[in-house]
Amino acid sequence: MVLRRTFAPLARRVFRVIALISLVLLTLMPCLMAADTSKDEKAPAFDPGNMDRSIHPGDDFYQYVNGRWIERNPVPSDKTKYNEFKIVDDRTVEQVRKLVEQASNNTSAKDSSLDWKIGRLYQSGMDTDSINRQGFSPLNGELKLIDNITTYADVQRVSDQMLSYYIIDPFFSFYASPDSKNSKVMIATLYQSGLGLPDRDYYFRLDNESVKTRENYLKFVAKMFVLLGDSSQNASTESQTIMRMETRLANASFTNVENRDAVKTYHRMTLKELKDLAPGFNWTELLVDVGYPDIKEINVNQPSFVEELGKMMQTESVGDWKVFLRWKLVSATAPFLSSEFENESFDFYGRKLNGQEQMEPRWKRVLKTENAFLGEPIGRIYVQQYFKPESKARMKDMVKNLKTAFQARLRNLTWMENATKVKALDKLETMDVQVGYPEEWQNYSGLEIKNDSYVMNVLRAGEFEFDHGYSGLDKAGKPVNRATWFVPPQDINAYAYFEMNAIFFPAGILQPPFFNASADDPVNYGAIGAVIGHEMTHGFDDQGRKFDKNGNLTDWWTEQDGSNFNNSTEVLVGQYDKYEALPGLYVNGNLTLGENIADMGGLTLSYYACHLAQPNETKKIDGFTADQRFFLGNAQMWRETIRNESLRTKVLTDPHSPCRFRIDGVVFNMPEFYRAFPEIKPGDRLYRPEEERPVIW
C-alpha cells in the first residue's frame, strides 16, 4: 500500500496504528535470543482443508480457495473483520505485550529513561480506577481556555494550541513531508480535516444508510456534550451546530479520489500567497503559536478547503466556534478518558460505523496507543527477540528476483516507447528497498511522560510527535532523512513512499502466512513475493508513475505512452466499478485504482520471479503444481470474514478493494492463471476474454 497520512483524530480512526514517532538513543532491556517461531513455520504452507472444492475455480477462485476457512472463522465479537493480518497481528501484539509489561514491571528503571516512559505510559492507560475517578477533569485547563474565548483571535490561538497536540486537528493537519517537486527537502504541509464522519461524502449521500449514519452522529455528539455537563436541550442544539459547521467544511473538502491525485494536491505557497487565498485566517499567528515562525513556504494540499475556512473564520460566530472546539477536544480525547466517554466513542465509531460488537480488551487498546507514540523503541526490542536475520537475507534474494522480473517485463512492453522504458528502468534500479527495521533509531529524550493522567500523557506525547516525530514540523526546510521509517518494525504492513522512491517491509509482516521460511517457493512468492511486487508496482501506478527516480513530481513520459497507460487503467476502473460488495454498493474503481494496479502488477512480477528462483519445477504438492500453489498461496493471504457495516465503510473510504476482489479481480486478468488452471474455460462465471484483460505492467 502507499503510505499517505490520513489525518483524522485518533479516536475517529479507532486507533489506526501507523506509528509516526521521533529521533535516536535507546538503552532498554538486554538483547535476548530470537524467539522460537518454528511452530508457525511448521504449519502447512498451504492447507487444502481450507478449500471449498464444490466451487469451480472459474466461477469464484477466492471462494474455491478459502470457502471452508471462511465458514469456520466468523468475525470475533471484538473485531470488525477477521483475516490473516488480524491473526498475525494478534500473535504479534501478544509478543509486544510481554515486552511492554516487562518495562512496566522494571522497578529499577530510572525516572524519565526510555524504559520508564514505556512502562509509565502503559501503567497510566491500564489504571482504570484513576481514569474513571478523574472523568474529564484532566482537560479542565483546555476547557477553560475555550470557555474564555471572546474574539476571533482567541478562537485561532486556542485552535493552534489544540493542533499542536497532534491527535486533535480542529481544522487541518500541519506537518512536514518531502517536497514533491524538490524531494531532497522537507516542506511544511497543510491537509484538510475538521470532520467527525469518515469522509466528506458522508455529509451529502442521500441513501438510507447515510441518512441513518448522520442521525446517529447527531445523537453521539449530543451525548458527548451531556457528558461534559451540558443540558440535554443545549447538547441537542450544539450537535446541530457541529453538523452544520462540519458540513460546510465538507462541502469545500476534496473527495477521496481527488486526494489521491499527486498533482491536484500540490500547491506550494509563500506566506503571502496563503494570506491572499484565505485572509480570514491569521497564518503568521499560526506559525508563531505552534513555534515555527520562520517557515516560509507551505504545501497547501486542498486550497478550496483553506479558502472556505478563511471565510468561516469571518462569518461563523465566536460562540459557535467555542462549541466546535469543545467538540474537537472531547471527540479526539474520548478514548483516553473515563469509561462513559470511551464507551460512547466506541458505540459510534466501532459499533455503528463498523459493526464491532464489543471493545478489544483494555490492554490491547492501551498497547495501540503505546505503539502510536513509542512503537519504534518497542520495535527495536521486538526485532532482537522475534526477527531472524536469515528472514532478511531471504527477503533480499526475493527482492532481487522481483527486480529482475520487472526489468524483463519493462523491456518487453509493446505499448511503451524506448525513451520512456530507459527512464522506467532507471527508476526501478534506483528504487530503495528496506527490510525489517531502520538502520537509524529515533531519539525520545524530549518526550515527557508523567504520573498525572493517561489523557495528559497522550497529549504530551502528541506534542512531541507534532514537533519531533517522523513528520514533525522541526524538519520543515531541512534535508530529507532517507533512513527514516514511518511505521514501527512490529507493524503488519508494507508501504511505498513516492518522494523517496523507496519501499519498506517491516519485520512484522515477515511471518507466516505472508512469509514462511519452511514453505516452498511458489507459496512464498504467491504471498510475500506478491507483496514485494505490489509495493514495487506502486512506483509505477497511476500516481507513482508521476514521480521520477529521485522522487520528484514531474512528467517523464512521452505523450503517447501516457495515453496508452491511461487507456489501460480506464479498463481496470470499469472492471472494478462493476463489483458489487453489498447489495447496491459497488467498488469505486477510481478510488481503488492505484491499489488495483499494484495488486495486478505485483502478482504478475512475483510469478515470473518465482520462475527465476525455481525454473522448470515439476513436483506436485497435495496434488497441485508449482504454478497452482503460487496462486493458491496468494489467495489464502487475502481470506477474510468481515461485518457488513465494516465492509460498507471500507468501500466508501478505503483505496484498497475488498479482499474478495483483490483475488478475483486480479487473477482473471492474468494469462498465467489460465495456464495454471486449464479447467477454467469461456462460459465460467468470472472468465474474462483476452481482449477485455488490461495489460499494464
Buried (B, 14 or more C-beta within 10 A) or exposed (E): BBBBBBBBBBBBBBBEBBBBBBBEEBEBBEEEEBBEBEEBBEBBBBBBEBBBEEBBBBBBBBBBBBBBBBEEBEBBEEBBBBBBBBBBBBBBBEBBBEBBBBBBEBEEBEEEBBBBBBBBBBBBBBBBEBBBEBBBEBBEEBBEBBEEBEEBEBBBBBBBBBBBBBBBBBBBBBBBBBBBBBBEBBBBBBBBBBBBBBBBBBBEBEEEBBEEBBEBBBBBBBBBBBBBEBEEEBBBBBBEBBBEBBBBBBEBBBBBBBBBBBEBBBBBBEBEBBBEBBBBBBBEBBBEBBEBEEBEBBBBBBBBBBBBBBBBBEEBEEEBBBBBBBBBBBBBBBBBBBBBBBBBBBBBBBBBBBBBEEBBEEBBBBBBBBBBBBBBBBBBBBBBBBBBEEBBEBBEEBBBBBBBBBBEBBEEBEBBBEEBBEBBBEBBEBBEBBBBBBEEBBBBEEBEBEEEBBBBBBBBBBBBBBBBBBBBBBBBBEEBEBEBBBBBBBBBBBBBBBBBBBBBBBBBBBBBBBBBBBBBBBBBBBBBBBBBBBBBBBBBBBBBBBBBBBBBBEEBBBEEBBEBBEEBBBBBBEBBEEBEBEEEBEBBBBBBBBBBBBBBBBBBBBBBBBBBBBEEBEEEBBEBBBBBBBBBBBBBBBBBBBBBBBBBBBBBBBBBBBBBBBBBBBBBBBEBBBEBBEEBEEEBEBBBEEEEBBBBB
